[in-house]
Amino acid sequence: MKDNHRVPMSGRGRSDYHRHGAPVRRYMNIALRVALGVAASAVLIAATVQLLAINRVPTIDRRPEPMVRASYPPAMGEFPTAQPPALSAEPPPELTVYGQMAQEAASARNLREFVEHATKLPEAGGISYAINALAYCNTWHELRDDYLRLEQEAASSSLPAVHERFLTISVAAARCEGFTADQLSRDAMNSLFKSAAAFHDPIITTLSRLQNARTEDDRLAIAREILQMRDPLLLTRAGRLFSQSTASDPPHVDGRRWGGVTPVAYAHAWSLVPCSFGSSCDQFDAEIAVGCVKFGQCYQDRREMLRAKLSSQDYADALRLHARLVEIVANANAEALRPTRN
């Protein structure tokens, strides 16, 4: 019998929750495999839809701004205002329709409403971002037992760390209010991915063309399109446009293996790139928020997380390479990512 209950997201009295035991990082697996087309039945199309004047997703209620850590513990229902994290000293590049869609998703207070809007705009990447939002909410549905546990802890504790973790999961859960378990299932995401509207989603079709490219010249042309799109979802793949990111097949930047840094610094430099083109990289980002809720490793934004986890050298190299990668994307300079063949 299917679990078709409405997903409870806040308040008390939820002892009827079922445990699913999904891995903590399931969001990243689903979001990349499904939303970006690595899921079964890749969509094929001859060319990317050209976007000239696409309406943006209608403005919907905004979620709270990132919190200032010194303000803890906040009163329930109040969200202190923080300065937005600055990942680069340079002026931010102009957002494309995909970056605008990413920002709408990141700022939406209710993701169910966002999904309804996004699916009506496939030409702006709406199907991909709708799937991404479903995957995000699937994560918090799987962690609902953690919500109950942290709610109880927060009620009896004055420790700032406890309230930070509870507020993080409360905000994320509230954004996903109104979905049923069936709507957040893998089957629902796959169904949306294989829908007729997905054939008009340039994010899905472009990635499919990249996967089916037969020559390096074809791959170069599609890579240039990806950089021109400046889509945050596709940019999570941009570090592997020409290679598998292995020792025997390393990626290059400006003719240097791993961009002249360690593989760790290289990977994290690319993880910052979507932040410069519309992606949410604050404490409500799925990866950061899940780490906060599950392990108490709470960070203001992705850059702070990298500072804590990387060596000082890798961190400095990642920031330096990130600045160069933003320049490469802004100029659609796919040649700079092309490997040097001996």
C-alpha positions in Angstrom: 0.0 0.0 0.0 1.5 3.3 -1.0 2.4 5.9 1.6 0.4 8.8 0.1 0.0 10.9 3.2 0.8 14.6 3.2 4.3 15.1 4.3 4.1 16.8 7.8 6.7 19.4 8.1 6.3 21.3 11.3 4.8 21.2 14.8 4.4 18.2 17.1 2.6 14.9 17.2 4.2 13.1 14.3 5.0 9.7 15.8 3.5 7.9 12.8 6.5 8.7 10.6 8.1 5.8 8.9 11.9 5.4 8.7 13.3 5.0 5.2 17.0 5.0 6.0 18.1 6.8 2.8 21.8 7.9 2.7 22.4 11.5 3.8 23.7 12.6 0.4 20.9 11.0 -1.6 19.9 14.5 -2.8 23.1 14.9 -4.7 22.8 11.5 -6.4 19.2 12.1 -7.4 19.7 15.7 -8.5 22.6 14.9 -10.7 21.4 11.6 -12.1 17.8 12.6 -12.7 17.7 16.4 -13.1 20.7 16.4 -15.3 19.9 13.4 -17.3 22.0 10.5 -16.1 18.9 8.7 -15.1 17.6 6.1 -17.5 16.1 7.0 -20.9 18.1 10.1 -21.9 16.3 12.5 -24.0 17.6 13.1 -27.5 17.1 16.2 -29.5 18.9 17.7 -32.5 19.7 21.2 -31.2 19.3 23.4 -28.1 16.2 25.6 -28.1 17.3 29.2 -28.6 16.2 31.5 -25.8 15.5 35.1 -26.6 12.6 36.4 -24.5 11.5 33.9 -22.0 9.3 34.9 -19.1 10.8 34.4 -15.7 9.1 32.3 -13.0 6.6 34.6 -11.3 7.9 36.0 -8.0 6.8 34.0 -5.1 7.2 34.3 -1.3 10.8 34.5 -0.3 12.5 32.2 2.2 14.4 33.8 5.1 17.8 35.4 4.5 20.9 33.5 5.8 21.2 33.9 9.6 23.9 35.7 11.5 25.4 33.1 13.8 25.8 35.6 16.7 22.0 36.0 16.8 21.3 32.6 18.2 19.1 31.3 19.7 16.5 33.2 17.6 12.9 33.4 18.6 10.9 30.8 16.7 9.4 32.4 13.6 12.0 35.1 13.4 14.9 35.0 11.0 17.8 37.4 11.6 19.1 39.2 8.5 22.7 38.6 7.4 25.0 40.1 4.8 24.9 37.9 1.7 28.1 35.9 1.2 30.5 37.4 -1.3 32.3 34.6 -3.2 34.2 37.0 -5.5 35.4 40.5 -5.3 34.4 41.0 -9.0 30.9 42.2 -10.0 28.7 39.1 -10.5 28.2 38.0 -14.1 24.8 38.8 -15.6 22.4 35.9 -15.0 20.9 34.0 -17.8 17.3 32.7 -17.7 18.7 29.5 -16.1 20.5 31.5 -13.4 17.3 33.4 -12.8 15.4 30.1 -12.5 18.0 28.9 -10.0 17.6 32.0 -7.9 13.8 31.7 -8.0 14.1 28.1 -6.7 16.6 29.2 -4.0 14.5 32.0 -2.7 11.1 30.3 -2.9 9.4 30.0 0.4 7.1 27.2 -0.9 8.7 24.8 -3.3 5.5 23.1 -4.2 4.3 26.4 -5.7 7.7 26.8 -7.4 7.4 23.4 -9.0 4.0 24.3 -10.4 5.4 27.5 -12.0 8.7 25.9 -13.2 7.0 23.0 -15.1 5.1 25.6 -17.2 8.5 27.0 -18.4 10.5 24.1 -19.8 12.3 26.4 -22.2 13.9 28.1 -19.2 15.0 24.8 -17.7 11.9 24.6 -15.6 11.7 20.8 -15.8 15.2 20.3 -14.5 14.7 22.8 -11.7 11.4 21.2 -10.8 13.0 17.8 -10.5 15.8 19.4 -8.5 13.3 20.9 -6.1 11.6 17.5 -5.7 14.9 15.9 -5.0 15.6 18.5 -2.4 12.3 17.9 -0.6 12.8 14.2 -0.9 15.9 14.6 1.2 14.0 16.4 4.0 11.1 13.9 3.8 13.7 11.2 4.5 15.1 13.2 7.4 11.8 13.9 9.2 12.8 11.7 12.2 15.7 14.1 12.6 13.2 17.0 12.7 11.3 15.3 15.6 14.6 14.7 17.5 15.9 18.2 17.1 12.6 19.7 17.9 12.7 17.9 21.3 16.3 18.9 21.9 15.6 22.6 21.0 12.7 22.7 23.5 14.9 21.8 26.4 18.3 23.3 25.4 19.7 26.8 25.2 22.8 25.7 23.2 23.2 27.8 20.1 24.3 24.8 18.1 21.1 22.9 18.8 18.9 25.8 17.8 21.0 26.3 14.6 20.5 22.7 13.6 16.7 22.9 14.4 16.2 26.2 12.6 18.0 24.8 9.5 15.8 21.8 9.3 12.7 23.8 10.1 13.2 26.3 7.3 14.0 23.5 4.8 11.0 21.4 5.9 8.6 24.4 5.8 9.7 25.1 2.2 8.6 21.6 1.3 5.2 21.8 3.0 2.3 20.4 0.9 4.0 17.6 -1.1 2.8 14.0 -0.7 5.2 11.2 -0.4 4.2 10.0 -3.9 5.0 13.4 -5.4 8.5 13.2 -3.9 9.2 9.7 -5.1 11.9 8.6 -7.6 9.1 7.4 -9.9 7.6 10.9 -9.9 10.9 12.5 -10.7 11.6 10.0 -13.5 8.1 10.5 -14.9 8.7 14.3 -15.1 12.1 13.7 -16.6 10.6 11.5 -19.4 7.6 13.8 -20.0 6.9 15.6 -23.3 7.8 18.9 -21.7 11.4 17.6 -21.0 12.0 17.6 -24.7 11.8 21.3 -24.6 14.2 21.7 -21.6 17.6 22.8 -22.9 19.4 21.6 -19.8 18.2 18.1 -20.3 18.7 18.1 -24.1 22.1 19.7 -24.0 23.5 17.2 -21.5 22.1 14.4 -23.6 23.8 15.7 -26.6 27.1 16.0 -24.7 26.8 12.4 -23.5 26.3 11.3 -27.1 29.0 13.4 -28.7 31.3 11.2 -30.8 34.3 13.5 -31.4 36.2 16.0 -29.4 35.2 18.7 -31.8 31.6 17.9 -31.2 32.2 17.9 -27.5 34.0 21.2 -27.7 31.0 22.8 -29.5 28.5 21.5 -27.0 30.8 22.5 -24.1 30.8 26.1 -25.5 27.0 26.0 -25.5 27.0 24.9 -21.9 29.3 27.7 -20.8 27.1 30.2 -22.8 24.0 29.0 -21.0 25.7 29.6 -17.6 23.2 27.2 -16.0 24.1 26.3 -12.4 23.0 22.7 -12.8 25.0 22.1 -15.9 28.0 23.9 -14.4 28.2 21.2 -11.7 29.3 19.0 -14.6 31.6 21.5 -16.3 34.7 20.2 -14.6 34.3 16.9 -16.4 33.4 18.2 -19.9 36.4 16.6 -21.6 37.5 13.9 -19.1 36.4 11.5 -16.4 38.5 13.3 -13.7 40.8 10.4 -13.1 44.5 10.1 -12.8 44.7 8.6 -16.3 42.3 11.1 -17.8 42.6 14.3 -15.8 40.8 17.6 -16.7 42.8 20.6 -17.8 42.5 24.3 -17.3 44.6 26.6 -19.5 46.6 23.5 -20.6 47.5 22.4 -17.1 46.4 19.1 -15.5 43.9 19.8 -12.7 44.3 23.5 -13.4 47.7 23.4 -11.7 46.3 22.5 -8.3 45.5 19.2 -6.5 42.4 17.2 -7.6 40.8 18.2 -4.3 41.3 21.9 -4.9 40.2 21.5 -8.5 36.9 19.8 -7.5 36.1 22.4 -4.9 37.0 25.3 -7.2 34.3 24.0 -9.6 31.9 23.5 -6.7 32.0 27.3 -6.2 31.3 28.2 -9.8 27.5 27.7 -9.8 27.5 30.1 -6.8 28.6 32.9 -9.2 25.8 32.2 -11.7 22.6 32.0 -9.6 22.9 28.9 -7.4 22.2 29.1 -3.7 25.4 28.4 -1.8 24.3 29.6 1.7 23.5 27.6 4.7 20.2 26.4 3.2 22.0 24.7 0.3 21.1 21.0 0.5 24.7 19.7 1.0 25.5 22.3 3.7 22.1 22.0 5.5 22.2 18.2 5.6 25.7 18.3 7.1 24.5 20.8 9.7 21.4 18.7 10.7 23.0 15.3 10.6 26.5 16.0 11.9 26.4 19.5 13.5 28.8 20.8 10.9 27.0 24.1 10.2 28.5 26.8 7.9 27.3 30.2 6.7 28.0 29.3 3.1 30.0 27.1 0.9 33.2 29.1 1.1 33.2 28.9 4.9 32.7 25.1 4.6 35.7 24.8 2.3 37.8 26.9 4.6 37.0 24.5 7.4 37.5 21.3 5.5 40.5 22.0 3.2 44.1 22.6 3.9 45.2 26.2 3.8 47.0 25.6 0.5 44.1 23.8 -1.1 41.7 26.4 0.1 43.8 29.3 -1.4 44.3 27.3 -4.6 40.5 26.6 -4.9 39.6 30.3 -4.5 42.3 31.3 -7.0 41.2 28.7 -9.6 37.5 29.6 -8.9 38.1 33.1 -10.0 39.7 31.9 -13.3 36.9 29.4 -13.9 34.3 32.2 -13.5 36.1 34.1 -16.1 36.2 31.1 -18.5 32.5 30.5 -18.1 31.6 34.2 -18.5 33.5 34.3 -21.8 32.3 30.8 -22.9 36.0 29.9 -23.4 35.6 26.2 -23.8 39.1 26.0 -25.4 40.6 26.8 -22.0 39.1 23.5 -20.6 40.3 21.4 -23.6 42.9 18.9 -22.6 46.4 19.1 -24.1 46.9 15.9 -26.1 50.4 14.5 -26.4 
